[in-house]
Amino acid sequence: MPVKNLAVDVITANTDTSVTALAQTMLDEEIGDLVIAKDDKPVGIVTDRDIALAVARHDDLSELTAEDLMAPDPVTIHEDATAVELPVTMVEGRVRRIPVVDDEGTLVGIVTLDDVVATTGEMLDDVATVIESQSREFEPDE
């Protein structure tokens, strides 16, 4: 299964977006991250954790922007990569969220560790169904 089938719509912000506006967008959209984009290409990512740490580190957030908080040059994955490549890319990049890009590097979505877990669960359920159907002595619990 290609990663593009797992990807959800990505919400973006600009490098000059204020921290308050970032937090408000996360609240409004009920998400924990924003991809910081320039010309529809990912240049950074800000998470709710980044904002929480900024509150602890700074007395005044009014002048801070996405550029001040973002992890620059985020790990990305191509939309045609397989779902099997996704957890490997996450481990290598030590990330839980990955922007999905096309051949030109343009954002097409985002995938998260939750997507990996859900997909793995679905695949294991399919495997269990095959095993159950081929096991003569197996009787599922009702």
MIDOSE-1310 file (N, C-alpha, C; in nm, 2 decimals, decimal comma, always signed):
residues 142
mpvk	+0,08/-0,12/+0,00/+0,00/+0,00/+0,00/+0,09/+0,12/+0,00; +0,07/+0,22/-0,09/+0,15/+0,34/-0,10/+0,11/+0,43/+0,02; +0,21/+0,51/+0,06/+0,19/+0,60/+0,17/+0,08/+0,70/+0,14; +0,07/+0,74/+0,02/-0,04/+0,84/-0,02/-0,18/+0,79/+0,02
nlav	-0,20/+0,66/+0,03/-0,33/+0,61/+0,08/-0,35/+0,63/+0,23; -0,24/+0,64/+0,30/-0,25/+0,66/+0,45/-0,25/+0,81/+0,48; -0,20/+0,89/+0,40/-0,18/+1,03/+0,43/-0,32/+1,10/+0,45; -0,32/+1,20/+0,54/-0,43/+1,28/+0,56/-0,40/+1,42/+0,52
dvit	-0,50/+1,51/+0,50/-0,47/+1,65/+0,47/-0,38/+1,71/+0,56; -0,29/+1,79/+0,51/-0,19/+1,85/+0,60/-0,23/+2,00/+0,61; -0,21/+2,05/+0,74/-0,24/+2,19/+0,77/-0,10/+2,25/+0,78; -0,09/+2,37/+0,71/+0,04/+2,43/+0,70/+0,03/+2,57/+0,76
antd	+0,15/+2,63/+0,79/+0,16/+2,77/+0,83/+0,29/+2,82/+0,77; +0,31/+2,95/+0,78/+0,43/+3,02/+0,72/+0,53/+3,03/+0,83; +0,66/+3,06/+0,79/+0,76/+3,07/+0,89/+0,74/+3,19/+0,98; +0,66/+3,29/+0,93/+0,64/+3,41/+1,01/+0,51/+3,41/+1,09
tsvt	+0,45/+3,29/+1,10/+0,32/+3,28/+1,18/+0,36/+3,28/+1,32; +0,28/+3,36/+1,40/+0,31/+3,38/+1,54/+0,28/+3,25/+1,62; +0,35/+3,23/+1,73/+0,33/+3,11/+1,81/+0,18/+3,10/+1,86; +0,12/+3,22/+1,89/-0,02/+3,22/+1,93/-0,11/+3,17/+1,82
alaq	-0,08/+3,21/+1,70/-0,16/+3,17/+1,58/-0,14/+3,02/+1,56; -0,02/+2,97/+1,58/+0,01/+2,83/+1,56/-0,07/+2,75/+1,66; -0,07/+2,79/+1,79/-0,14/+2,72/+1,89/-0,29/+2,72/+1,86; -0,34/+2,84/+1,82/-0,49/+2,85/+1,79/-0,53/+2,76/+1,67
tmld	-0,44/+2,75/+1,57/-0,47/+2,66/+1,46/-0,48/+2,52/+1,50; -0,38/+2,48/+1,59/-0,38/+2,34/+1,64/-0,50/+2,31/+1,72; -0,55/+2,41/+1,80/-0,67/+2,39/+1,88/-0,79/+2,38/+1,79; -0,80/+2,47/+1,69/-0,92/+2,47/+1,60/-0,93/+2,35/+1,52
eeig	-0,81/+2,30/+1,47/-0,81/+2,19/+1,38/-0,80/+2,05/+1,45; -0,78/+2,06/+1,59/-0,76/+1,94/+1,67/-0,65/+1,85/+1,62; -0,53/+1,92/+1,60/-0,41/+1,85/+1,56/-0,29/+1,88/+1,65; -0,19/+1,80/+1,64/-0,07/+1,83/+1,72/+0,05/+1,87/+1,65
dlvi	+0,04/+1,91/+1,52/+0,15/+1,95/+1,45/+0,11/+2,04/+1,33; +0,20/+2,13/+1,29/+0,18/+2,21/+1,17/+0,30/+2,20/+1,08; +0,29/+2,17/+0,96/+0,40/+2,17/+0,87/+0,42/+2,32/+0,82; +0,54/+2,36/+0,84/+0,58/+2,50/+0,79/+0,62/+2,49/+0,65
akdd	+0,55/+2,56/+0,56/+0,57/+2,54/+0,42/+0,61/+2,68/+0,35; +0,69/+2,66/+0,25/+0,72/+2,78/+0,16/+0,70/+2,73/+0,02; +0,61/+2,79/-0,06/+0,58/+2,75/-0,20/+0,53/+2,60/-0,20; +0,45/+2,57/-0,10/+0,39/+2,43/-0,09/+0,49/+2,32/-0,07
kpvg	+0,61/+2,36/-0,02/+0,72/+2,26/+0,01/+0,75/+2,27/+0,16; +0,77/+2,16/+0,23/+0,79/+2,16/+0,37/+0,93/+2,22/+0,40; +0,94/+2,31/+0,49/+1,07/+2,37/+0,53/+1,09/+2,35/+0,68; +0,98/+2,31/+0,75/+0,99/+2,28/+0,90/+0,86/+2,22/+0,95
ivtd	+0,87/+2,19/+1,07/+0,75/+2,13/+1,14/+0,75/+2,18/+1,28; +0,63/+2,22/+1,33/+0,61/+2,26/+1,47/+0,51/+2,17/+1,53; +0,54/+2,12/+1,65/+0,45/+2,04/+1,72/+0,39/+2,11/+1,85; +0,29/+2,05/+1,90/+0,23/+2,10/+2,03/+0,34/+2,10/+2,14
rdia	+0,42/+2,00/+2,13/+0,53/+1,99/+2,23/+0,63/+2,11/+2,22; +0,66/+2,14/+2,09/+0,75/+2,26/+2,07/+0,69/+2,39/+2,13; +0,56/+2,40/+2,12/+0,50/+2,52/+2,18/+0,50/+2,51/+2,33; +0,47/+2,39/+2,39/+0,48/+2,38/+2,54/+0,62/+2,41/+2,59
lava	+0,72/+2,36/+2,52/+0,86/+2,39/+2,56/+0,89/+2,54/+2,55; +0,84/+2,60/+2,45/+0,86/+2,75/+2,43/+0,80/+2,82/+2,55; +0,69/+2,78/+2,60/+0,62/+2,85/+2,71/+0,72/+2,84/+2,83; +0,78/+2,72/+2,85/+0,87/+2,70/+2,96/+1,00/+2,78/+2,95
rhdd	+1,05/+2,80/+2,82/+1,18/+2,86/+2,80/+1,18/+3,01/+2,78; +1,06/+3,06/+2,75/+1,05/+3,21/+2,72/+0,95/+3,28/+2,80; +0,99/+3,39/+2,85/+0,90/+3,47/+2,93/+0,79/+3,54/+2,85; +0,83/+3,57/+2,72/+0,74/+3,65/+2,64/+0,74/+3,58/+2,50
lsel	+0,62/+3,52/+2,46/+0,61/+3,45/+2,34/+0,56/+3,54/+2,22; +0,53/+3,67/+2,26/+0,47/+3,76/+2,16/+0,55/+3,78/+2,03; +0,68/+3,77/+2,04/+0,77/+3,80/+1,93/+0,81/+3,67/+1,86; +0,78/+3,55/+1,91/+0,83/+3,43/+1,86/+0,74/+3,39/+1,74
taed	+0,80/+3,33/+1,64/+0,73/+3,28/+1,52/+0,76/+3,13/+1,50; +0,69/+3,08/+1,40/+0,72/+2,94/+1,36/+0,86/+2,91/+1,33; +0,93/+3,00/+1,27/+1,07/+2,99/+1,24/+1,16/+2,97/+1,36; +1,12/+3,03/+1,47/+1,19/+3,02/+1,60/+1,17/+2,89/+1,66
lmap	+1,06/+2,82/+1,64/+1,03/+2,69/+1,70/+1,05/+2,57/+1,62; +1,04/+2,59/+1,49/+1,03/+2,47/+1,40/+1,15/+2,39/+1,40; +1,13/+2,26/+1,37/+1,24/+2,17/+1,34/+1,26/+2,19/+1,19; +1,38/+2,24/+1,15/+1,40/+2,27/+1,01/+1,42/+2,14/+0,93
dpvt	+1,41/+2,15/+0,79/+1,43/+2,04/+0,70/+1,37/+1,91/+0,75; +1,24/+1,91/+0,76/+1,18/+1,79/+0,82/+1,20/+1,66/+0,73; +1,20/+1,55/+0,80/+1,21/+1,42/+0,73/+1,08/+1,41/+0,65; +1,09/+1,38/+0,52/+0,97/+1,36/+0,44/+0,97/+1,22/+0,38
ihed	+0,86/+1,18/+0,32/+0,85/+1,05/+0,25/+0,77/+1,07/+0,13; +0,82/+1,00/+0,02/+0,75/+1,01/-0,11/+0,61/+0,94/-0,11; +0,52/+1,00/-0,17/+0,38/+0,95/-0,17/+0,37/+0,81/-0,23; +0,47/+0,76/-0,31/+0,47/+0,63/-0,36/+0,54/+0,53/-0,28
atav	+0,60/+0,57/-0,17/+0,67/+0,48/-0,08/+0,57/+0,38/-0,02; +0,62/+0,26/+0,01/+0,52/+0,16/+0,07/+0,50/+0,19/+0,22; +0,39/+0,13/+0,26/+0,36/+0,15/+0,41/+0,47/+0,08/+0,49; +0,53/-0,02/+0,44/+0,64/-0,09/+0,51/+0,76/+0,01/+0,53
elpv	+0,78/+0,10/+0,43/+0,89/+0,19/+0,44/+0,87/+0,30/+0,55; +0,74/+0,32/+0,58/+0,71/+0,43/+0,67/+0,77/+0,42/+0,81; +0,75/+0,31/+0,88/+0,81/+0,30/+1,01/+0,96/+0,30/+1,01; +1,02/+0,25/+0,90/+1,17/+0,25/+0,89/+1,21/+0,40/+0,88
tmve	+1,14/+0,47/+0,80/+1,18/+0,62/+0,78/+1,16/+0,69/+0,91; +1,06/+0,66/+0,99/+1,03/+0,72/+1,12/+1,14/+0,69/+1,22; +1,19/+0,57/+1,22/+1,30/+0,53/+1,31/+1,42/+0,60/+1,27; +1,46/+0,59/+1,14/+1,58/+0,66/+1,10/+1,58/+0,81/+1,13
grvr	+1,47/+0,87/+1,11/+1,46/+1,02/+1,13/+1,42/+1,05/+1,28; +1,39/+0,95/+1,36/+1,35/+0,97/+1,50/+1,24/+1,07/+1,51; +1,13/+1,04/+1,43/+1,02/+1,13/+1,42/+0,89/+1,05/+1,43; +0,78/+1,11/+1,47/+0,65/+1,05/+1,48/+0,55/+1,10/+1,37
ripv	+0,59/+1,20/+1,30/+0,51/+1,26/+1,20/+0,60/+1,29/+1,07; +0,54/+1,26/+0,96/+0,62/+1,28/+0,84/+0,54/+1,34/+0,73; +0,58/+1,46/+0,68/+0,51/+1,51/+0,56/+0,53/+1,42/+0,44; +0,43/+1,41/+0,36/+0,43/+1,33/+0,24/+0,44/+1,42/+0,12
vdde	+0,53/+1,39/+0,03/+0,56/+1,48/-0,09/+0,55/+1,40/-0,22; +0,53/+1,48/-0,33/+0,53/+1,42/-0,46/+0,67/+1,43/-0,52; +0,68/+1,40/-0,65/+0,81/+1,41/-0,72/+0,88/+1,54/-0,72; +0,80/+1,65/-0,71/+0,85/+1,79/-0,70/+0,88/+1,83/-0,56
gtlv	+0,85/+1,75/-0,46/+0,87/+1,79/-0,32/+0,76/+1,87/-0,27; +0,65/+1,87/-0,34/+0,53/+1,94/-0,30/+0,45/+1,86/-0,20; +0,40/+1,93/-0,09/+0,32/+1,86/+0,01/+0,19/+1,80/-0,05; +0,17/+1,67/-0,01/+0,04/+1,61/-0,05/-0,04/+1,56/+0,07
givt	+0,03/+1,56/+0,19/-0,04/+1,51/+0,31/+0,06/+1,49/+0,42; +0,02/+1,42/+0,52/+0,10/+1,39/+0,64/+0,06/+1,26/+0,69; +0,16/+1,18/+0,74/+0,13/+1,05/+0,81/+0,20/+1,06/+0,94; +0,14/+0,98/+1,04/+0,18/+0,98/+1,17/+0,21/+0,84/+1,22
lddv	+0,27/+0,83/+1,34/+0,29/+0,70/+1,40/+0,15/+0,63/+1,43; +0,05/+0,71/+1,45/-0,08/+0,65/+1,47/-0,13/+0,57/+1,34; -0,09/+0,63/+1,23/-0,13/+0,56/+1,10/-0,05/+0,43/+1,09; +0,07/+0,43/+1,13/+0,15/+0,30/+1,13/+0,09/+0,20/+1,22
vatt	+0,05/+0,24/+1,34/-0,01/+0,14/+1,43/-0,15/+0,09/+1,38; -0,23/+0,18/+1,32/-0,36/+0,14/+1,27/-0,34/+0,05/+1,15; -0,25/+0,08/+1,06/-0,22/-0,01/+0,94/-0,17/-0,14/+0,98; -0,08/-0,14/+1,08/-0,02/-0,27/+1,13/-0,14/-0,36/+1,19
geml	-0,22/-0,29/+1,27/-0,34/-0,37/+1,32/-0,43/-0,43/+1,22; -0,45/-0,35/+1,11/-0,54/-0,40/+1,00/-0,47/-0,52/+0,93; -0,34/-0,51/+0,91/-0,27/-0,62/+0,84/-0,26/-0,74/+0,93; -0,24/-0,72/+1,06/-0,24/-0,84/+1,15/-0,38/-0,91/+1,16
ddva	-0,49/-0,83/+1,15/-0,62/-0,88/+1,15/-0,64/-0,96/+1,02; -0,59/-0,91/+0,91/-0,60/-0,99/+0,78/-0,53/-1,12/+0,79; -0,41/-1,12/+0,85/-0,32/-1,24/+0,86/-0,40/-1,34/+0,95; -0,46/-1,29/+1,06/-0,53/-1,38/+1,15/-0,65/-1,44/+1,08
tvie	-0,72/-1,37/+1,00/-0,83/-1,43/+0,92/-0,78/-1,54/+0,83; -0,67/-1,52/+0,77/-0,61/-1,63/+0,68/-0,58/-1,75/+0,76; -0,51/-1,73/+0,87/-0,47/-1,84/+0,96/-0,59/-1,91/+1,01; -0,69/-1,84/+1,06/-0,81/-1,90/+1,11/-0,88/-1,98/+1,00
sqsr	-0,89/-1,93/+0,88/-0,96/-2,00/+0,78/-0,89/-2,13/+0,73; -0,76/-2,14/+0,76/-0,68/-2,25/+0,71/-0,65/-2,35/+0,83; -0,70/-2,32/+0,95/-0,67/-2,41/+1,06/-0,80/-2,49/+1,09; -0,79/-2,62/+1,07/-0,90/-2,71/+1,08/-0,95/-2,71/+1,22
efep	-0,86/-2,71/+1,32/-0,90/-2,72/+1,46/-0,94/-2,59/+1,53; -0,92/-2,48/+1,46/-0,95/-2,35/+1,52/-1,10/-2,32/+1,52; -1,14/-2,28/+1,64/-1,28/-2,23/+1,66/-1,28/-2,10/+1,73; -1,32/-1,99/+1,66/-1,31/-1,86/+1,72/-1,40/-1,85/+1,84
de	-1,36/-1,77/+1,94/-1,44/-1,75/+2,06/-1,56/-1,66/+2,01; -1,67/-1,69/+2,06/-1,79/-1,61/+2,03/-1,82/-1,51/+2,14
